[in-house]
């Protein structure tokens, strides 16, 4: 039982502290700079949408207003079986937007259709909900001047990162997202990220492979295929997209989808688990697979410390520290938006690890988790 306690503790500590420490040192001593140039290659922007009429008009206006030559920018919007006013909105922009109307088939098939309709060598992927900074596209394509770069992820900025937003777990989500972006930035410095930000990323068309119809995370599968083909996928923080944090319930659903996608990824691309095939195997195992192991390690840590509590003061203290932490998380779950940031950070941590379990259940039982 003691071995179980220490193995579980080591997994948790390594994933959340040991790996970031290793990454920080690695990036400091072995950074691989990317050659950036201010050129403006022709790009195709692909937006997959389903019943997004409430935001689609503003989104198209945002893309049309980007500081980028219109002659070098194609906008493709794919409607995945929308039953609202999406087709009507797209018709108003027929002279500037290439619309693809499909029966409902899921986001992956919508993206495949969007890439098929694209006419340029760099494909930019984004959603209908977020907005781009005016110079985001210029910044996003600049690293493609380096021939080793096959993909570029921009930076998604959430309102809660500055302490704002409407989410009841804003502080926790903001802290987690800052931590996540720090990991991605340092992974980019040493070679490649293990995924991209779905709200704003780009790939060379030559590296795109059609997605399986049930793909949950296109923004991980497509970039990782590029990495396994020998290209780098890097972060460009000057390419900014903006979004609002979701409510606690919506954030749990989003995180469940993300972690279900990570489980699915191992089925779709088992090669990722082979160090001789995956150039970023260590980062992938530490960042992606490690996150899937942590919820089970937390459960084992709690149970083993509880069973060992009567044997020594150390294990008793470890057990009661966990009880106090989970009580703090429950308190955070009940709070409104006033203060108590630490409690909401604890709640966010527990919620996100619970989402990993929910994600496994969703994948195991074949639940649809795109939207």
C-alpha positions as CSV (number, residue, x, y, z in Angstrom):
1,X,0.0,0.0,0.0
2,X,2.9,2.3,0.7
3,X,4.2,1.7,-2.8
4,X,0.8,2.6,-4.2
5,X,0.9,5.9,-2.3
6,X,4.3,6.9,-3.5
7,X,3.8,5.9,-7.1
8,X,0.5,7.9,-7.2
9,X,2.2,10.9,-5.5
10,X,5.1,10.8,-8.0
11,X,2.8,10.7,-11.0
12,X,0.9,13.8,-9.8
13,X,4.0,15.7,-8.8
14,X,5.8,14.9,-12.0
15,X,2.9,15.9,-14.3
16,X,2.1,19.2,-12.6
17,X,5.6,20.2,-11.3
18,X,8.4,17.9,-12.5
19,X,7.6,18.1,-16.2
20,X,7.3,21.9,-16.2
21,X,10.6,22.2,-14.3
22,X,12.3,19.9,-16.8
23,X,10.7,21.8,-19.7
24,X,12.0,25.2,-18.3
25,X,15.6,23.9,-18.1
26,X,15.3,22.2,-21.5
27,X,14.0,25.4,-23.2
28,X,16.8,27.4,-21.6
29,X,19.7,25.2,-22.7
30,X,18.4,23.8,-26.0
31,X,16.0,26.3,-27.6
32,X,15.5,26.0,-31.3
33,X,14.8,29.5,-32.8
34,X,12.3,29.9,-35.6
35,X,13.0,32.1,-38.6
36,X,10.2,34.7,-38.8
37,X,9.6,36.9,-41.8
38,X,6.9,39.6,-42.5
39,X,5.7,38.1,-45.8
40,X,2.0,37.7,-46.6
41,X,1.4,34.4,-48.3
42,X,-2.0,33.5,-49.7
43,X,-4.1,31.8,-47.0
44,X,-7.5,30.0,-46.8
45,X,-9.4,30.5,-43.5
46,X,-11.7,27.5,-42.7
47,X,-14.6,28.0,-40.3
48,X,-16.8,25.0,-39.4
49,X,-20.1,26.1,-38.0
50,X,-23.3,24.4,-36.8
51,X,-26.2,26.7,-35.8
52,X,-23.9,29.6,-35.1
53,X,-26.2,32.3,-36.6
54,X,-26.0,34.3,-33.3
55,X,-22.3,35.0,-33.8
56,X,-21.6,34.2,-37.5
57,X,-22.3,37.6,-38.9
58,X,-19.9,39.3,-36.5
59,X,-17.3,36.6,-37.0
60,X,-17.3,37.1,-40.8
61,X,-17.1,40.9,-40.3
62,X,-14.1,40.3,-38.0
63,X,-12.3,38.2,-40.6
64,X,-13.0,40.6,-43.4
65,X,-11.6,43.5,-41.4
66,X,-8.2,41.8,-40.7
67,X,-5.1,43.7,-41.7
68,X,-4.3,41.4,-44.6
69,X,-4.7,41.8,-48.4
70,X,-8.2,40.7,-49.4
71,X,-6.7,39.2,-52.6
72,X,-4.6,36.8,-50.6
73,X,-7.2,35.7,-48.1
74,X,-10.0,33.2,-48.9
75,X,-12.7,32.6,-46.3
76,X,-14.5,29.3,-46.3
77,X,-17.4,28.7,-44.0
78,X,-18.8,25.2,-43.8
79,X,-22.3,24.8,-42.4
80,X,-22.6,21.3,-40.8
81,X,-26.3,20.7,-41.1
82,X,-27.3,24.1,-39.6
83,X,-31.1,24.5,-39.1
84,X,-31.0,28.2,-38.1
85,X,-30.3,31.3,-40.2
86,X,-26.7,30.3,-41.1
87,X,-27.4,29.8,-44.8
88,X,-29.2,33.2,-45.0
89,X,-26.2,35.0,-43.4
90,X,-23.7,33.2,-45.7
91,X,-25.8,34.3,-48.7
92,X,-25.3,37.9,-47.8
93,X,-21.5,37.4,-48.1
94,X,-21.5,35.4,-51.3
95,X,-19.1,37.7,-53.0
96,X,-16.5,37.4,-50.2
97,X,-17.1,34.1,-48.5
98,X,-17.1,30.6,-50.0
99,X,-20.0,28.7,-48.4
100,X,-20.2,25.0,-48.2
101,X,-23.5,23.6,-47.0
102,X,-23.5,20.0,-45.8
103,X,-25.9,17.7,-44.1
104,X,-25.1,17.1,-40.4
105,X,-22.0,14.9,-40.2
106,X,-19.8,16.4,-37.5
107,X,-17.0,18.9,-37.3
108,X,-14.3,16.6,-38.7
109,X,-16.2,16.1,-42.0
110,X,-17.0,19.8,-42.1
111,X,-13.2,20.6,-41.8
112,X,-12.4,18.0,-44.5
113,X,-14.9,19.7,-46.8
114,X,-13.5,23.1,-45.9
115,X,-10.0,22.1,-46.8
116,X,-11.2,20.6,-50.1
117,X,-12.7,24.0,-50.9
118,X,-9.6,25.9,-49.9
119,X,-7.4,27.1,-52.8
120,X,-4.2,28.2,-51.0
121,X,-1.1,26.6,-49.5
122,X,-1.7,27.6,-45.9
123,X,-4.9,26.7,-44.2
124,X,-6.0,28.7,-41.1
125,X,-8.6,27.0,-38.8
126,X,-10.8,28.8,-36.4
127,X,-14.3,28.8,-34.9
128,X,-17.4,31.0,-35.3
129,X,-17.4,32.1,-31.7
130,X,-14.0,33.8,-31.2
131,X,-12.6,37.0,-32.7
132,X,-9.1,37.8,-34.1
133,X,-7.0,40.8,-33.4
134,X,-6.5,42.9,-36.5
135,X,-2.9,41.8,-37.0
136,X,-3.5,38.1,-36.0
137,X,-3.2,36.7,-39.5
138,X,0.0,38.5,-40.3
139,X,1.6,37.2,-37.1
140,X,0.2,33.7,-37.5
141,X,1.8,33.2,-41.0
142,X,5.1,34.8,-40.2
143,X,6.8,31.6,-38.9
144,X,6.0,29.8,-42.1
145,X,9.1,31.6,-43.6
146,X,11.0,28.9,-41.7
147,X,10.8,25.7,-43.9
148,X,11.0,23.5,-40.9
149,X,7.7,24.9,-39.6
150,X,4.6,22.9,-40.7
151,X,2.1,24.4,-38.3
152,X,1.6,27.5,-36.2
153,X,-0.7,28.0,-33.2
154,X,-1.8,31.4,-32.1
155,X,-2.7,32.5,-28.6
156,X,-6.3,32.4,-27.2
157,X,-6.9,35.1,-24.6
158,X,-9.8,34.5,-22.2
159,X,-11.4,37.4,-20.4
160,X,-10.9,35.6,-17.1
161,X,-7.1,35.6,-17.4
162,X,-7.2,39.2,-16.2
163,X,-9.7,38.4,-13.4
164,X,-12.7,39.4,-15.5
165,X,-15.4,37.4,-17.2
166,X,-18.7,35.9,-16.2
167,X,-17.6,32.5,-15.3
168,X,-18.1,31.4,-11.7
169,X,-14.8,29.6,-12.0
170,X,-13.0,32.4,-13.8
171,X,-10.0,32.6,-11.5
172,X,-9.4,28.8,-11.8
173,X,-9.8,28.7,-15.5
174,X,-7.6,31.7,-16.0
175,X,-4.9,30.3,-13.8
176,X,-5.1,26.9,-15.6
177,X,-5.0,28.5,-19.1
178,X,-2.0,30.6,-18.2
179,X,-0.2,27.5,-17.0
180,X,-1.2,25.5,-20.1
181,X,0.0,28.3,-22.5
182,X,3.4,28.4,-20.6
183,X,3.8,24.7,-21.3
184,X,2.9,25.1,-24.9
185,X,5.3,28.0,-25.3
186,X,8.2,26.1,-23.9
187,X,7.4,22.9,-25.9
188,X,7.5,25.1,-29.0
189,X,10.9,26.4,-28.0
190,X,12.4,23.0,-27.8
191,X,10.9,21.6,-31.0
192,X,7.1,21.3,-31.3
193,X,3.9,21.7,-29.4
194,X,1.8,18.6,-28.8
195,X,-1.3,20.1,-30.4
196,X,-2.6,23.6,-31.1
197,X,-5.2,26.1,-30.0
198,X,-8.4,25.3,-32.0
199,X,-9.5,28.9,-32.1
200,X,-6.5,29.9,-34.1
201,X,-4.0,27.6,-35.8
202,X,-2.6,27.1,-39.3
203,X,-1.1,24.2,-41.2
204,X,0.6,23.8,-44.6
205,X,-1.9,22.3,-46.9
206,X,0.7,19.7,-47.9
207,X,0.7,18.3,-44.4
208,X,-3.1,18.0,-44.0
209,X,-4.6,14.5,-44.0
210,X,-8.4,14.0,-44.0
211,X,-9.7,13.5,-40.5
212,X,-11.7,10.4,-39.5
213,X,-15.4,11.2,-39.3
214,X,-15.6,10.8,-35.5
215,X,-12.5,12.9,-34.7
216,X,-13.0,15.0,-31.5
217,X,-9.8,17.0,-31.4
218,X,-8.8,18.2,-34.9
219,X,-6.4,20.7,-33.2
220,X,-4.4,17.9,-31.7
221,X,-4.7,15.1,-34.4
222,X,-3.8,17.3,-37.4
223,X,-0.8,19.1,-35.8
224,X,0.6,15.8,-34.4
225,X,0.3,14.2,-37.8
226,X,2.4,17.1,-39.1
227,X,4.9,16.6,-36.3
228,X,5.2,12.9,-37.1
229,X,5.8,13.9,-40.8
230,X,8.9,15.7,-39.6
231,X,7.6,19.3,-39.3
232,X,7.6,21.6,-36.4
233,X,4.4,23.0,-34.9
234,X,5.2,26.2,-33.0
235,X,3.4,28.9,-30.9
236,X,3.2,32.5,-32.1
237,X,1.9,34.6,-29.2
238,X,1.5,37.6,-31.4
239,X,-1.4,35.9,-33.2
240,X,-4.2,36.6,-30.8
241,X,-7.8,35.4,-30.7
242,X,-10.2,36.4,-28.0
243,X,-13.0,34.5,-26.2
244,X,-15.0,34.6,-23.0
245,X,-14.8,31.9,-20.3
246,X,-17.7,29.6,-20.0
247,X,-19.9,28.8,-17.0
248,X,-18.8,26.0,-14.7
249,X,-21.2,23.5,-16.4
250,X,-20.1,24.5,-19.9
251,X,-16.5,24.4,-18.9
252,X,-16.9,20.9,-17.6
253,X,-18.5,19.8,-20.8
254,X,-15.7,21.4,-22.9
255,X,-13.0,19.8,-20.8
256,X,-14.8,16.4,-21.0
257,X,-14.7,16.7,-24.7
258,X,-11.0,17.7,-24.7
259,X,-10.0,14.8,-22.5
260,X,-12.3,12.3,-24.4
261,X,-10.4,13.5,-27.5
262,X,-7.1,12.7,-25.9
263,X,-8.3,9.1,-25.2
264,X,-9.6,8.8,-28.7
265,X,-6.3,10.1,-30.1
266,X,-4.5,7.0,-28.7
267,X,-6.9,4.9,-30.7
268,X,-6.7,6.9,-33.9
269,X,-2.9,7.4,-33.8
270,X,-1.3,4.6,-31.6
271,X,2.0,5.5,-33.3
272,X,2.2,8.5,-30.9
273,X,3.1,6.1,-28.1
274,X,6.2,4.9,-29.9
275,X,9.3,7.0,-29.2
276,X,11.0,5.8,-32.4
277,X,8.1,7.3,-34.4
278,X,7.0,10.3,-32.4
279,X,9.7,13.1,-32.3
280,X,8.0,14.7,-29.3
281,X,7.3,11.4,-27.5
282,X,8.5,12.7,-24.1
283,X,6.4,15.8,-24.3
284,X,3.4,13.9,-25.5
285,X,3.6,11.3,-22.7
286,X,4.2,14.0,-20.0
287,X,1.6,16.5,-21.2
288,X,-1.2,14.5,-22.8
289,X,-1.0,11.0,-21.4
290,X,0.1,12.2,-18.0
291,X,-3.0,14.3,-17.7
292,X,-5.1,11.2,-18.3
293,X,-3.3,9.3,-15.5
294,X,-3.6,12.0,-12.8
295,X,-7.3,11.4,-11.9
296,X,-6.6,7.8,-11.2
297,X,-3.4,8.7,-9.3
298,X,-5.5,11.2,-7.2
299,X,-8.0,8.4,-6.3
300,X,-5.2,6.0,-5.4
301,X,-3.4,8.6,-3.3
302,X,-6.6,9.4,-1.3
303,X,-7.5,5.7,-0.7
304,X,-3.9,4.6,0.1
305,X,-3.3,7.5,2.5
306,X,-6.6,6.8,4.2
307,X,-5.7,3.1,4.7
308,X,-2.2,4.1,6.0
309,X,-3.3,6.9,8.2
310,X,-3.3,4.7,11.3
311,X,0.3,3.6,10.8
312,X,2.0,7.0,11.0
313,X,1.5,10.7,11.5
314,X,2.8,11.4,8.0
315,X,0.2,9.4,6.2
316,X,-2.5,10.8,8.5
317,X,-1.4,14.3,7.7
318,X,-1.4,13.5,3.9
319,X,-4.9,12.1,4.2
320,X,-6.4,15.0,6.1
321,X,-4.6,17.5,3.8
322,X,-6.4,15.9,0.9
323,X,-9.7,16.0,2.8
324,X,-9.1,19.7,3.4
325,X,-8.3,20.4,-0.2
326,X,-11.4,18.7,-1.5
327,X,-13.5,20.5,1.1
328,X,-12.0,23.8,-0.2
329,X,-12.9,22.7,-3.8
330,X,-16.5,22.1,-2.6
331,X,-16.5,25.5,-1.1
332,X,-15.3,27.0,-4.3
333,X,-18.1,25.2,-6.2
334,X,-20.6,27.0,-4.1
335,X,-19.2,30.5,-4.4
336,X,-20.4,33.4,-6.4
337,X,-18.0,35.7,-8.3
338,X,-16.9,37.6,-5.2
339,X,-13.4,36.8,-3.9
340,X,-12.2,33.4,-2.6
341,X,-10.0,32.8,-5.7
342,X,-8.0,30.0,-4.0
343,X,-11.2,28.0,-3.4
344,X,-12.2,28.4,-7.0
345,X,-8.8,27.3,-8.3
346,X,-9.1,24.2,-6.1
347,X,-12.6,23.6,-7.6
348,X,-11.3,24.0,-11.1
349,X,-8.5,21.5,-10.5
350,X,-11.0,18.9,-9.2
351,X,-13.5,19.6,-12.0
352,X,-10.9,19.2,-14.7
353,X,-9.7,15.9,-13.3
354,X,-13.3,14.7,-13.0
355,X,-13.7,15.6,-16.7
356,X,-10.9,13.2,-17.6
357,X,-13.0,10.4,-16.0
358,X,-16.1,11.6,-17.8
359,X,-14.2,11.8,-21.0
360,X,-13.1,8.1,-20.8
361,X,-16.7,7.1,-20.1
362,X,-17.9,9.2,-23.1
363,X,-15.4,7.6,-25.4
364,X,-16.0,4.1,-24.0
365,X,-19.8,4.3,-24.6
366,X,-19.6,6.1,-27.9
367,X,-21.3,9.3,-26.8
368,X,-21.1,12.2,-29.3
369,X,-19.0,14.9,-27.8
370,X,-18.3,17.4,-30.6
371,X,-20.9,19.9,-29.4
